[in-house]
Amino acid sequence: MTYSAAEDRYERLEYRRAGNSGLDLPAISFGLWQKFGTDRSYATQREILLRAFDLGITHFDNADRYGPPHRAAQQVFGRLLRADLAPYRDELILTTKAGNPIGPGPYSKGGSRKSLLTSLEHSLRDLGTDHVDIFYSHSPDLTTPLEETVGALVSAVQQGKALYVGISNYAPERAHEAAVLLRQAGVPLLVHQPRYSIFDRRPELNGLLKLSAEDGFGLVVYSPLAQGLLTAKYLDGIPDGARAQDSPFLSPDVIDDTYRQRAAALNRIAAERGQSLAQLALQWVLRQPQVTSALVGASSTWQLEHNIQALSFPPLTEPELALIDEYGVHGTGLRL
Ligand SMILES: NC(=O)c1ccc[n+]([C@@H]2O[C@H](COP(=O)([O-])OP(=O)(O)OC[C@H]3O[C@@H](n4cnc5c(N)ncnc54)[C@H](OP(=O)(O)O)[C@@H]3O)[C@@H](O)[C@H]2O)c1
């Protein structure tokens, strides 16, 4: 059936400015890391992605690695762009990332100019677009001079293949160095993409939140629901089809008694506020002004619709935040 976007798509979400740039991103963005590939029907994936756009999500996060298998998530999005979203391309912020291993040999991994720009070419072909809106270095590569990695990001912009650049998983010191080099090259760092949630407090502990304000880049924080651990789904076991059951990235071992006690306590705090744990967890990351967007995944349209309602609750109060601190222990559910 021909797709026509919801007329009211810009009325549901808040849009936030990314650092010192002129670009606004939706407070909730959508990522295609898992379950966007050959393991589920295209119809289901299409339904979720189009629902996201109808709800006001303009920002879709991708990477050469996403699938399964690698590259499949971008090919899925490319198909959707050709078939349904082509008339809306100018309303979309499409990202890709390069640098994490995606194949054999020395050029399908790392931060060299060769691997980053080769990956970008493949991603543009898979997505079926002549440019992405944000091109990221997916992870720091300490064996490659930062000047070379940053130079490849700058080239992508100069060649018209990316409008903005980002980095992901960089420790604050290296992020600062990258921000300085990019500024000198006239291509300011738009965003950094770190993991951040009630159970992963690293951006608070290592100073990244503070640095982003000083250096003027935004934070697009990933896994704000700790891959589903910050929802009520694992309180009574592992439901069929849940990520902890079928993903190599979330081991069932992390769902232990300590996790369950903390998640149950957080769930009670959320219930007192009349919301779900997932909604509380999203509001919690978004309380930080440096956080431009919370980057979520979803395996159904229900999850997406439910999670977006997080934006309609009153802000968390100081006593609530103190209570959350008690149970939001850094490292819960994570292999650090
Ligand atoms: N830069 C990087 O290195 C990096 C790394 C990881 C992720 N990311 C980006 O961040 C995006 C989001 O990561 P993520 O998927 O881990 O985020 P997340 O939002 O923490 O977890 C999403 C998963 O939680 C479950 N879920 C979501 N809402 C739920 C609800 N209301 N009730 C119950 N379960 C719910 C679903 O899993 P199930 O239903 O399948 O259990 C869903 O796929 C990725 O797609 C990717 O774009 C980037």
Ligand as a Chemical Component Dictionary entry (heavy atoms), coordinates in Angstrom:
data_LIG
# 
_chem_comp.id                   LIG 
_chem_comp.type                 NON-POLYMER 
_chem_comp.pdbx_formal_charge   0 
_chem_comp.three_letter_code    LIG 
# 
loop_
_chem_comp_atom.comp_id 
_chem_comp_atom.atom_id 
_chem_comp_atom.alt_atom_id 
_chem_comp_atom.type_symbol 
_chem_comp_atom.charge 
_chem_comp_atom.model_Cartn_x 
_chem_comp_atom.model_Cartn_y 
_chem_comp_atom.model_Cartn_z 
_chem_comp_atom.pdbx_ordinal 
LIG N1  N1  N 0  27.434 3.414  18.950 1  
LIG C1  C1  C 0  27.405 2.192  19.419 2  
LIG O1  O1  O 0  28.424 1.538  19.639 3  
LIG C2  C2  C 0  26.052 1.598  19.713 4  
LIG C3  C3  C 0  25.948 0.409  20.464 5  
LIG C4  C4  C 0  24.681 -0.084 20.723 6  
LIG C5  C5  C 0  23.565 0.574  20.252 7  
LIG N2  N2  N 1  23.702 1.706  19.497 8  
LIG C6  C6  C 0  22.536 2.397  18.918 9  
LIG O2  O2  O 0  21.532 2.567  19.886 10 
LIG C7  C7  C 0  20.315 1.978  19.429 11 
LIG C8  C8  C 0  19.491 1.523  20.595 12 
LIG O3  O3  O 0  20.183 0.527  21.333 13 
LIG P1  P1  P 0  19.343 -0.564 22.083 14 
LIG O4  O4  O 0  18.476 -1.278 21.126 15 
LIG O5  O5  O -1 20.278 -1.335 22.945 16 
LIG O6  O6  O 0  18.439 0.401  23.002 17 
LIG P2  P2  P 0  17.422 0.166  24.203 18 
LIG O7  O7  O 0  16.334 1.141  23.921 19 
LIG O8  O8  O 0  18.158 0.227  25.484 20 
LIG O9  O9  O 0  16.871 -1.325 24.050 21 
LIG C9  C9  C 0  15.889 -1.605 23.096 22 
LIG C10 C10 C 0  15.298 -2.991 23.325 23 
LIG O10 O10 O 0  14.630 -3.062 24.588 24 
LIG C11 C11 C 0  13.410 -3.778 24.446 25 
LIG N3  N3  N 0  12.316 -2.823 24.723 26 
LIG C12 C12 C 0  12.177 -1.544 24.268 27 
LIG N4  N4  N 0  11.072 -0.960 24.755 28 
LIG C13 C13 C 0  10.478 -1.871 25.561 29 
LIG C14 C14 C 0  9.319  -1.849 26.355 30 
LIG N5  N5  N 0  8.546  -0.771 26.455 31 
LIG N6  N6  N 0  8.998  -2.962 27.065 32 
LIG C15 C15 C 0  9.775  -4.071 26.987 33 
LIG N7  N7  N 0  10.891 -4.156 26.239 34 
LIG C16 C16 C 0  11.259 -3.060 25.526 35 
LIG C17 C17 C 0  13.374 -4.301 23.011 36 
LIG O11 O11 O 0  14.045 -5.558 22.970 37 
LIG P3  P3  P 0  13.295 -6.975 22.813 38 
LIG O12 O12 O 0  11.826 -6.737 22.659 39 
LIG O13 O13 O 0  13.914 -7.586 21.625 40 
LIG O14 O14 O 0  13.642 -7.690 24.087 41 
LIG C18 C18 C 0  14.219 -3.275 22.294 42 
LIG O15 O15 O 0  14.744 -3.730 21.084 43 
LIG C19 C19 C 0  20.788 0.883  18.479 44 
LIG O16 O16 O 0  19.793 0.462  17.571 45 
LIG C20 C20 C 0  21.915 1.588  17.781 46 
LIG O17 O17 O 0  21.405 2.482  16.811 47 
LIG C21 C21 C 0  24.922 2.226  19.235 48 
# 
loop_
_chem_comp_bond.comp_id 
_chem_comp_bond.atom_id_1 
_chem_comp_bond.atom_id_2 
_chem_comp_bond.value_order 
_chem_comp_bond.pdbx_ordinal 
LIG N1  C1  SING 1  
LIG C1  O1  DOUB 2  
LIG C1  C2  SING 3  
LIG C2  C3  SING 4  
LIG C2  C21 DOUB 5  
LIG C3  C4  DOUB 6  
LIG C4  C5  SING 7  
LIG C5  N2  DOUB 8  
LIG N2  C6  SING 9  
LIG N2  C21 SING 10 
LIG C6  O2  SING 11 
LIG C6  C20 SING 12 
LIG O2  C7  SING 13 
LIG C7  C8  SING 14 
LIG C7  C19 SING 15 
LIG C8  O3  SING 16 
LIG O3  P1  SING 17 
LIG P1  O4  DOUB 18 
LIG P1  O5  SING 19 
LIG P1  O6  SING 20 
LIG O6  P2  SING 21 
LIG P2  O7  DOUB 22 
LIG P2  O8  SING 23 
LIG P2  O9  SING 24 
LIG O9  C9  SING 25 
LIG C9  C10 SING 26 
LIG C10 O10 SING 27 
LIG C10 C18 SING 28 
LIG O10 C11 SING 29 
LIG C11 N3  SING 30 
LIG C11 C17 SING 31 
LIG N3  C12 SING 32 
LIG N3  C16 SING 33 
LIG C12 N4  DOUB 34 
LIG N4  C13 SING 35 
LIG C13 C14 SING 36 
LIG C13 C16 DOUB 37 
LIG C14 N5  SING 38 
LIG C14 N6  DOUB 39 
LIG N6  C15 SING 40 
LIG C15 N7  DOUB 41 
LIG N7  C16 SING 42 
LIG C17 O11 SING 43 
LIG C17 C18 SING 44 
LIG O11 P3  SING 45 
LIG P3  O12 DOUB 46 
LIG P3  O13 SING 47 
LIG P3  O14 SING 48 
LIG C18 O15 SING 49 
LIG C19 O16 SING 50 
LIG C19 C20 SING 51 
LIG C20 O17 SING 52 
# 
